[in-house]
Amino acid sequence: MGYDLKDIFEYFVTDGTFSNGESYGSGHIHDTFRIETIETDKDDYILQRLNNKIFKNIPELQHNIERVTVHLRNKLSSIPGSNIKRECLKLIPSRDGKSWIIDNEGNYWRMYIFISNHHSYNVVDNPDKAFEGGKAIGRFQAMLSDMPGGPLFETIPWFHNIEKRLEAFTGKIKENPAGRVESIGKEIDLILQRAEEMKIILRLGKEGKIPLRITHNDTKFNNILLDENDKALCVIDLDTVMPGYIHYDFGDAIRTAANTASEDESDLSRVKMDIKLFKAYSEGYLSETVQTLNDVEKEFLAFAPRLITYTIAVRFLTDFIDGDNYFKIHHPLHNLQRAKAQLRLVMSMEEQYEDMKSIINKLTKG
């Protein structure tokens, strides 16, 4: 669908003059455009049409981002040598003072300053990049650990809640809406065998042993921008920043950054967790958070990648049983293929679990 990007741009309070706008990035949720300005000494911008089918309450989502980015910018302003414009997203206000607009067709839009001269990677190919990714997420969490005000709005309820995900999973098995349950007995067994163990982070939270914190909740590696020298620069895609356990961010980061194959790899012999990348990411992450986290949070860091990888496997298999209604698929068995790859990754983590615990133990206790 074509949009009049120049017209939408004019709704926002900007320094530069609209030159042109092009589709930008590989995101699946929003429509994202890079807006170039005529003036060479003015910023370019990122303009996004927001998906209000997935995110039902755009004003609350935007309020979350406003609170988080203002706090981060205040923190950065007290750090000598910080480049606030490049190290933190900056929302552009609309002409009526809000951080979003609604166009004549009812579409929601927002705009950020474009962060120039950055690198973004889908695949982590060396420990140095893994370290910087860990450092970026660790710094993000540490800086938000004392953000004032009440809890953030939950933009997607129960997003990483494994109890709710397992309830949905077992419910769909009973319904069997697409007639597929009989063909996936092995995968169902692998899920159910691990179900009770996977509830441990939620139990620790309910017992008050680990706190709810502000977490990003979508820490795949391409949501971290590195600078020209591949050093940690900025964490982006703040739509799912909300209350959570730090294990969600650490776990999802390892799931994506330390996997030797793609998320939907069909050759399961290629799927494993690279322990060198796990170690490097952990070093970067804990270099920023070791003073912030409590002892129980640290103790269960090594468990976190198993939990989140398992959770994603549950979600893929639930969608397969349901007839593929949530995730986009490219062939009829795509969700099953994804679930198998994630389960194989869980098993690779289980095989290396003692080494993972040893690495975290050394990093946290010296």
C-alpha positions as CSV (number, residue, x, y, z in Angstrom):
1,M,0.0,0.0,0.0
2,G,1.4,3.4,-0.9
3,Y,1.5,6.1,1.7
4,D,2.1,9.9,1.2
5,L,5.3,9.9,3.3
6,K,5.9,13.6,2.8
7,D,2.5,14.4,4.1
8,I,2.9,12.2,7.2
9,F,6.4,13.6,7.8
10,E,4.9,17.1,7.9
11,Y,2.8,16.1,11.0
12,F,6.1,15.9,13.0
13,V,8.3,18.7,14.4
14,T,11.6,18.2,12.5
15,D,14.6,20.3,11.6
16,G,15.1,19.1,8.1
17,T,13.1,19.3,4.9
18,F,11.7,16.1,3.3
19,S,13.7,14.8,0.4
20,N,12.5,11.2,-0.1
21,G,11.4,8.1,1.7
22,E,12.3,4.5,1.1
23,S,11.2,1.2,2.7
24,Y,13.9,0.3,5.3
25,G,15.0,-2.8,7.2
26,S,13.6,-6.4,7.5
27,G,11.1,-6.1,10.3
28,H,7.9,-8.2,10.2
29,I,5.7,-6.1,12.4
30,H,5.6,-2.5,11.4
31,D,6.1,-0.7,8.0
32,T,9.4,1.1,8.3
33,F,10.8,3.9,6.1
34,R,14.0,5.9,6.1
35,I,13.3,9.5,5.4
36,E,16.2,11.5,3.9
37,T,16.3,15.3,4.3
38,I,17.5,17.8,1.8
39,E,19.9,19.5,4.2
40,T,23.3,17.7,4.5
41,D,23.8,19.1,8.1
42,K,20.3,17.9,9.3
43,D,19.3,14.5,10.6
44,D,17.5,11.8,8.6
45,Y,14.6,10.0,10.2
46,I,13.0,6.6,10.7
47,L,9.2,6.8,10.1
48,Q,7.1,3.8,11.1
49,R,3.5,2.8,10.5
50,L,2.6,0.9,13.7
51,N,0.9,-2.5,13.7
52,N,-2.1,-1.9,16.0
53,K,-3.4,-5.5,15.4
54,I,-0.5,-6.9,17.4
55,F,0.0,-3.9,19.7
56,K,-3.6,-3.1,20.8
57,N,-2.8,0.0,22.8
58,I,-0.5,2.3,20.8
59,P,-0.7,5.3,23.3
60,E,0.4,3.1,26.2
61,L,3.2,1.5,24.0
62,Q,4.4,5.0,23.1
63,H,4.3,6.1,26.7
64,N,6.5,3.2,27.7
65,I,9.1,4.2,25.0
66,E,8.9,7.9,26.1
67,R,9.6,6.9,29.7
68,V,12.4,4.5,28.8
69,T,14.2,6.8,26.4
70,V,14.0,9.9,28.6
71,H,15.5,7.9,31.5
72,L,18.3,6.5,29.3
73,R,19.1,9.9,27.9
74,N,19.3,11.4,31.4
75,K,21.7,8.5,32.4
76,L,23.8,9.0,29.3
77,S,24.1,12.8,29.9
78,S,26.0,12.1,33.1
79,I,28.5,9.8,31.4
80,P,31.5,11.8,30.0
81,G,32.0,11.2,26.3
82,S,28.6,9.9,25.6
83,N,27.0,10.6,22.2
84,I,23.4,10.7,23.3
85,K,21.9,11.1,19.8
86,R,23.6,7.9,18.7
87,E,23.4,5.8,21.9
88,C,19.7,6.1,22.5
89,L,16.6,6.3,20.3
90,K,15.0,9.8,20.1
91,L,11.3,10.0,19.5
92,I,10.2,13.1,17.4
93,P,7.1,14.9,18.7
94,S,4.1,15.5,16.5
95,R,2.7,19.0,16.1
96,D,0.2,18.4,18.8
97,G,2.9,17.3,21.2
98,K,2.3,13.5,21.2
99,S,4.9,10.9,20.1
100,W,2.6,9.5,17.5
101,I,-0.1,10.6,15.0
102,I,-3.2,9.0,13.5
103,D,-3.5,9.7,9.7
104,N,-6.8,10.1,7.8
105,E,-7.1,6.3,7.3
106,G,-6.7,5.6,11.0
107,N,-3.1,4.4,10.7
108,Y,-0.8,5.1,13.7
109,W,2.7,6.6,12.9
110,R,5.8,7.5,14.9
111,M,9.2,8.9,14.0
112,Y,12.8,8.6,15.4
113,I,16.0,10.3,14.5
114,F,18.0,7.9,12.2
115,I,21.2,6.7,13.8
116,S,23.8,7.0,11.0
117,N,27.0,4.9,10.5
118,H,25.9,1.9,12.4
119,H,26.3,-1.9,11.8
120,S,23.5,-4.4,12.4
121,Y,24.0,-8.1,12.1
122,N,21.6,-11.1,11.8
123,V,24.4,-13.6,12.5
124,V,27.1,-13.4,15.1
125,D,30.3,-14.7,13.5
126,N,32.9,-14.0,16.2
127,P,33.2,-13.7,20.0
128,D,34.0,-9.9,19.8
129,K,30.6,-9.2,18.4
130,A,29.0,-11.5,20.9
131,F,30.8,-9.6,23.8
132,E,29.6,-6.2,22.5
133,G,26.0,-7.5,22.1
134,G,26.0,-8.7,25.7
135,K,27.5,-5.4,26.8
136,A,24.7,-3.5,25.0
137,I,21.9,-5.5,26.6
138,G,23.6,-5.5,30.0
139,R,24.0,-1.7,29.9
140,F,20.4,-1.2,28.8
141,Q,19.1,-3.3,31.7
142,A,21.5,-1.7,34.3
143,M,20.6,1.8,33.3
144,L,16.9,1.1,33.6
145,S,17.2,-0.7,36.9
146,D,16.4,2.6,38.8
147,M,13.8,4.1,36.5
148,P,11.3,6.0,38.6
149,G,7.5,5.7,38.4
150,G,5.2,2.8,38.3
151,P,5.6,-0.4,36.2
152,L,5.6,-0.1,32.5
153,F,2.5,-1.1,30.5
154,E,2.5,-4.8,29.4
155,T,2.3,-4.3,25.6
156,I,1.8,-8.1,24.9
157,P,0.4,-9.8,28.0
158,W,2.1,-13.1,29.1
159,F,4.7,-12.8,26.3
160,H,7.3,-15.1,27.8
161,N,5.1,-16.7,30.5
162,I,5.8,-20.4,30.0
163,E,2.8,-21.5,32.2
164,K,0.4,-19.6,29.9
165,R,2.2,-20.9,26.8
166,L,2.0,-24.5,28.0
167,E,-1.7,-24.1,28.8
168,A,-2.3,-22.9,25.3
169,F,-0.2,-25.9,24.0
170,T,-2.1,-28.6,25.9
171,G,-5.4,-27.0,25.0
172,K,-4.6,-27.1,21.3
173,I,-3.5,-30.8,21.6
174,K,-6.9,-31.6,23.0
175,E,-8.7,-29.6,20.3
176,N,-6.4,-30.9,17.5
177,P,-8.0,-28.3,15.1
178,A,-5.8,-29.2,12.1
179,G,-5.7,-33.0,12.6
180,R,-1.9,-32.9,13.1
181,V,-1.4,-34.1,16.7
182,E,-1.0,-37.8,15.7
183,S,2.0,-37.0,13.5
184,I,4.1,-35.2,16.2
185,G,4.1,-37.5,19.2
186,K,7.9,-37.3,19.6
187,E,7.9,-33.5,19.7
188,I,5.0,-33.4,22.1
189,D,6.8,-35.8,24.4
190,L,10.0,-33.7,24.3
191,I,7.9,-30.6,25.4
192,L,5.9,-32.4,28.1
193,Q,9.0,-34.1,29.6
194,R,10.5,-30.7,30.4
195,A,7.4,-28.8,31.3
196,E,7.8,-28.7,35.1
197,E,11.5,-27.8,35.1
198,M,10.8,-24.9,32.8
199,K,8.5,-23.1,35.3
200,I,11.4,-22.5,37.7
201,I,11.9,-18.8,36.8
202,L,8.2,-18.1,37.3
203,R,8.3,-19.9,40.7
204,L,11.4,-17.9,41.8
205,G,9.5,-14.7,40.9
206,K,6.4,-15.7,42.8
207,E,8.6,-16.6,45.8
208,G,10.1,-13.1,45.7
209,K,13.6,-14.4,45.1
210,I,14.0,-12.6,41.8
211,P,12.5,-9.2,41.0
212,L,10.4,-8.1,38.1
213,R,12.6,-5.6,36.2
214,I,12.4,-3.6,33.0
215,T,13.3,-6.0,30.2
216,H,13.5,-5.6,26.4
217,N,11.9,-9.0,25.7
218,D,13.1,-9.2,22.1
219,T,16.9,-9.3,22.2
220,K,17.7,-10.9,18.9
221,F,21.1,-9.7,17.7
222,N,19.8,-7.4,15.0
223,N,18.1,-5.3,17.6
224,I,21.5,-4.1,18.8
225,L,23.3,-1.5,16.8
226,L,27.1,-1.5,16.8
227,D,29.2,1.5,15.7
228,E,31.7,1.7,12.9
229,N,34.3,-0.2,14.9
230,D,31.7,-2.9,15.9
231,K,31.4,-1.6,19.5
232,A,28.1,-1.5,21.4
233,L,26.1,1.5,20.4
234,C,22.4,1.4,20.9
235,V,19.5,-1.0,21.6
236,I,16.5,-0.6,19.3
237,D,13.0,-2.0,18.8
238,L,11.6,-1.0,22.2
239,D,8.0,-2.1,21.5
240,T,8.2,-5.0,23.9
241,V,10.0,-3.2,26.7
242,M,7.9,-4.0,29.8
243,P,8.1,-5.8,33.1
244,G,9.9,-9.1,33.0
245,Y,12.7,-11.2,34.4
246,I,16.2,-10.5,33.2
247,H,16.5,-14.2,32.2
248,Y,14.1,-13.5,29.3
249,D,16.5,-11.1,27.7
250,F,19.7,-13.1,28.4
251,G,18.0,-16.3,27.3
252,D,16.7,-15.0,24.0
253,A,20.0,-13.3,23.2
254,I,21.9,-16.6,23.5
255,R,19.1,-18.5,21.6
256,T,19.7,-16.3,18.6
257,A,23.3,-15.1,18.9
258,A,25.0,-18.5,19.9
259,N,23.0,-20.8,17.5
260,T,25.3,-22.3,14.8
261,A,22.3,-22.5,12.4
262,S,19.2,-20.6,11.5
263,E,16.1,-20.6,13.6
264,D,14.3,-22.9,11.1
265,E,17.3,-25.1,10.1
266,S,16.0,-28.3,8.5
267,D,19.3,-30.2,8.9
268,L,19.2,-30.7,12.7
269,S,22.9,-32.0,12.8
270,R,23.9,-28.3,12.1
271,V,22.0,-27.0,15.1
272,K,24.0,-26.4,18.3
273,M,24.9,-23.7,20.8
274,D,28.4,-22.4,20.3
275,I,29.9,-22.3,23.8
276,K,32.5,-19.7,22.8
277,L,29.8,-17.3,21.8
278,F,27.9,-18.0,25.0
279,K,31.0,-17.2,27.0
280,A,31.8,-14.0,25.1
281,Y,28.2,-12.7,25.3
282,S,28.0,-13.6,29.1
283,E,31.3,-11.7,29.7
284,G,29.9,-8.6,27.9
285,Y,26.5,-8.8,29.7
286,L,27.9,-9.3,33.2
287,S,30.5,-6.6,32.7
288,E,27.5,-4.2,32.9
289,T,25.1,-6.0,35.2
290,V,27.2,-7.9,37.9
291,Q,26.6,-5.1,40.4
292,T,22.8,-4.8,39.6
293,L,21.7,-8.4,39.7
294,N,21.0,-10.4,42.9
295,D,22.6,-13.7,43.6
296,V,19.6,-15.8,42.6
297,E,19.3,-14.0,39.2
298,K,23.0,-14.8,38.6
299,E,22.6,-18.4,39.7
300,F,19.9,-19.0,37.1
301,L,21.5,-17.1,34.1
302,A,22.8,-20.4,32.6
303,F,19.3,-21.8,32.7
304,A,17.8,-18.9,30.9
305,P,18.7,-19.9,27.3
306,R,17.2,-23.3,27.8
307,L,13.9,-21.7,29.0
308,I,13.5,-19.2,26.2
309,T,14.5,-21.6,23.5
310,Y,12.0,-24.1,24.9
311,T,9.4,-21.4,25.1
312,I,9.8,-20.6,21.4
313,A,9.7,-24.3,20.5
314,V,6.3,-24.5,22.4
315,R,5.0,-21.5,20.5
316,F,6.0,-22.9,17.1
317,L,4.5,-26.3,17.8
318,T,1.3,-24.8,19.2
319,D,0.9,-22.8,16.0
320,F,1.6,-25.9,13.9
321,I,-1.1,-27.9,15.8
322,D,-3.5,-24.9,15.4
323,G,-3.0,-24.8,11.6
324,D,-0.4,-22.0,11.4
325,N,-2.5,-18.9,12.4
326,Y,0.2,-16.8,14.1
327,F,3.6,-17.1,12.5
328,K,4.2,-16.4,8.8
329,I,5.1,-19.7,7.1
330,H,6.8,-20.4,3.8
331,H,5.8,-24.0,3.4
332,P,3.2,-26.3,5.2
333,L,5.6,-27.8,7.6
334,H,7.5,-24.6,8.4
335,N,6.3,-24.3,12.0
336,L,7.1,-27.9,12.7
337,Q,10.6,-27.5,11.2
338,R,11.1,-24.4,13.4
339,A,10.0,-26.3,16.5
340,K,12.3,-29.2,15.8
341,A,15.3,-26.9,15.3
342,Q,14.5,-25.1,18.6
343,L,14.1,-28.4,20.5
344,R,17.4,-29.6,19.1
345,L,19.0,-26.3,20.3
346,V,17.5,-27.0,23.8
347,M,19.2,-30.4,23.8
348,S,22.5,-28.9,22.7
349,M,22.2,-26.5,25.7
350,E,21.4,-29.4,28.0
351,E,24.5,-31.2,26.8
352,Q,26.7,-28.2,27.6
353,Y,24.8,-27.1,30.7
354,E,27.5,-27.8,33.2
355,D,30.0,-25.8,31.2
356,M,27.5,-22.9,30.9
357,K,27.0,-22.9,34.7
358,S,30.8,-23.0,35.3
359,I,31.3,-20.0,32.9
360,I,28.6,-17.9,34.8
361,N,29.9,-19.0,38.1
362,K,33.5,-17.8,37.3
363,L,32.2,-14.5,35.9
364,T,30.0,-13.7,38.9
365,K,32.3,-14.9,41.7
366,G,35.7,-14.0,40.2
